[in-house]
Amino acid sequence: MTHPWFTASASPRVLAHRGFVPPDAEGIVENSVAAVAAAHAAGARYVESDCHVTSDGVVVLFHDDDLRRVANDPRPIAAVTHDELHRLMVHRGGLLTAADAMDAFPTLRFNLDVKAGAAAGSVGRIVAPHADRVLLTSFSDERRRAALAAARARGGEPATSAGKTSVLRGLAAVATGSAALIRRALTGIDALQVPERQGRARIVTRRMLDAVHAAGVEVHVWTVNDPADMTRLLDLGVDGLVTDRADLALRTVAGRA
């Protein structure tokens, strides 16, 4: 049965990476209220974002574990309070918490990457009532499973994409060519979200896509910002593009209809 997260649009899907910061935008940073609103306004139905937790336990949408890049502040996210972070983000597009994201953008599907172990349980509990429009993931399968368990304990069943260990297990199974091993490796997984390449090794190939699709799992590729690359990957058969340029990706997908 297809999880409701996947029903917001037909494949291929455009996942707005950390929202959308238009090239001519001034003062707006990724993962902010303004960035998610811009993705929504551009026509994106899926937003990829990241979860950290503040010192007072509030789950916020933030990629880095500190404020250096976004606010020229060396403090870790875990060392600042929600109110402090809110003040820092006022002139950068506005701080968006995970709870506020669910309420403020009720028509969006969210792809949430749990970046901090301390955030996992809280993320799961927050998204549980909205599980039909949330996909949970993490590079750490331990964090991903902890978030899923917390959501399930509250009666929610989010979609999920594989963590690093599960991705490697799935790719190893693909290399064997055994459909049974591939299905076993990808049990409980709705999507593989991977880069096209890792160093010199190509991850996304026609063989890989065919094998993963046969197991009923989608493949989303990150982070794809060039329209030529978007077209090439869509021609190959990928199911989703994670992109900083949601505007270009949506235009590219629409042009293929």
N, C-alpha and C positions, 0 to 999 in steps of 0.2 A: 504494500500500500504506500502511495506517495505521501510524504509528509506535507502538511499544508504550507510550510515555508516555501515550497517549490511552486506553489500555484499562483503566486503574484504575477508571474509572467511566463510566457513560453520560453523554452531554451532557444538560443543562448541568452544567458542572463548577464546583466551589467551590474557589478558590485562596486559601488562608489567607495573607493579606498579612503577611509577616514573622512568621509563626506566628500565635498567638492569645494576647492578653493579656486574660483575663476582666476585666470591669468592676470586680469586687470584689477583684482581685488586688493585693497590696501588695508592692512591691519587685521586681517582675518587669518586665523591659523586652523590647521587640521583638527578634526574631532570636536570642534566648537559647535555651539548652537547654530551659528551662522553658516558653518560649513555643511552641516547636515541639512539645514533649510535650503541651501543652494543646491545640494544634490537632489532634494525633493522637487525644487522648482525646475531643475533641468529635465526632470522626467524619470529619474532613477527610482526604482521600486525596492532596491536592495542597497543597504549601506553596511560596509565593513568597518568595524571599529574595535577598540581595545579597552580593556578594563584594568584599572589599578584601584587601590583603596587608600584613602587619606588617613592621617593619624587618628582621626576620630571616627573611623569606620565607614565612611561614605564611599561607595563605588562610583568612580568617575571615568568618563571616556577620555583616555589619555594613552598614547603609545609609549613614550619613553618612561623610564623609571625615575627620571629626575627632570628638573625644569630648565636645564642649561640651554637646550636648543630653542625651546619655545619662548622662554621668558628671561633668558640670560641670568638665571638664578641657579646656583649649584645644588640646592636642596632636593633630596629625593621626594617624590610624591608622598611616600609613606611618612614623611617627617612634617608635613604641613597639614593644617586643618582644612576642612571644606571651606570655611569662611575666608581663610587666607588665599586659597586657590581661586575662589570666586572673585576676590578683589583683583588678583593678578590677571584674570581672564576677561574682566569687564571690557577692556578696550582691545581685546584680541578675538572677539566674536562670541564671547560668553561661555562660561563653564557649563558643560552638559553632564549631569549624572546619569547613571544607567536607569534609575527609576524615572527621572524626568524624560529621558528619551522615549521610554515606553508610552508615557502619557501624552507627550507633546507631538509625537509623530505616529498616530495610531494606524496609519495606512502603510507605513514602511515596514519592510522585513529587515531585521538586523542580524548581521553575522558578527558575533562578539568573540573576540580572542581574549582569553583570560591570561593576563600577563603576570599576575602576582598570585602566589599561593594563598596569601591572606584574603584575596578577593573571591576565591572560588565558591565557597559556600554562600556568600552574600549574593554573588551574581546569580547562582542557581535559584535562590529564594526569590529574588527580584523578578526574574523572567518567568517563573513558573506560571503565573496567571496569563502570560502572553506567549506561552510556549509554541502556539501555532505559527507565530511569526518570528521565531528566534532560532538561529543555528549557533550552537556553542562549539568553540574550538579552542585549541591552545597548542603551542609547540610541545608542551608537556602533556602526555597522555594522563598523568596522575592528576594534574589540575583540571583537565577536561572532564575526567570521570568524576572528580569531586563536585564540580559544578553541576554535572548531569544528575548525580545522586541527590544533591540538594534540591534541584528542581523536581525530581520525581517524588521526593518526600513530601512536597507540597502539591502533588497531583498533576504536575506538568511534564510533558514529554517533548523537549526541544529536539530539533534535528541536530546532527553533529557531523563535523568533519574530522578526519584523522589527525592525531598528533604525530610528532616526528617518528617515534618508534613504530606506530601503526602504519605510517606511510612507507617506511623502509620494509616492514613486513609484507605489505601489499605489493610493493615493487619486486621484492624477492620472489613472491609467489607468481607474479606476472612472468618473470624470467624463466620459471619452470615450464610454463605453458599449460599447467594443470588447472582446469576450470574449478575443480573441487578445492584445491589449495587456495585459489584466488578468492572464492566465495567464503572460505573459512577465515582467511586473513582479514577480509573486509566485513565480517559479520558485525552488525550494529553500527556500521558506518554509512552515512548518506552521501558523503562527497569526499574526494581527495582534492585538497587545495595546495598546489605545488608551483614552483617556478618552472619555466620551460626547460631550463638547464641548471645544473649544479656544477660550477666550474666548467670543465670540458665535457662532462657527462650530460647527454640529453636525456631528460626525464620523460617529456611528453612526445610520444611517437604514435603513429597510427596503430601499431600493435598494442601499445599500452592502453590507448583509448578503447580499442575494440574489446580488450580483455576486461577492463574495468566496467565498461558499459554492460557487458554480458552478465556481470555480477549485480547489475542494478544500481550502480554507484555513478554519480556524476564526477566530472573533472573540471575544476576551476583553476585558471592559471593567473599567477601574480608576478609582478605588477606590470601591466601592459599599457603603455601610454602612446605608442606610435600606431597610427591607423593602418599602416602597411603590415605591422606585426599582428594587429587585431584581425585583419582580413585573412592573413596566412593561417593563424591559429583556428579561426572559425572554419576555414576551408578544411582544415585537418580534422575537425569534429569536436572541439572542446565545447563544454556546456556553459562556461561562464568566464568572464574576464573581470579580474580585479584591477581597477584602474584609478589613477589620479585624475584622469581626463574623462569623467563620465559623459561630458558633452560630446566628445569625439566618438566615444564608444557607442553611445546611444544612436548617434547619427550613422555610424558604420553598420550597426545591427539593423536599423530601420531601412537602410539602403539595400539590404539583402532580401527584404520581405517581398 
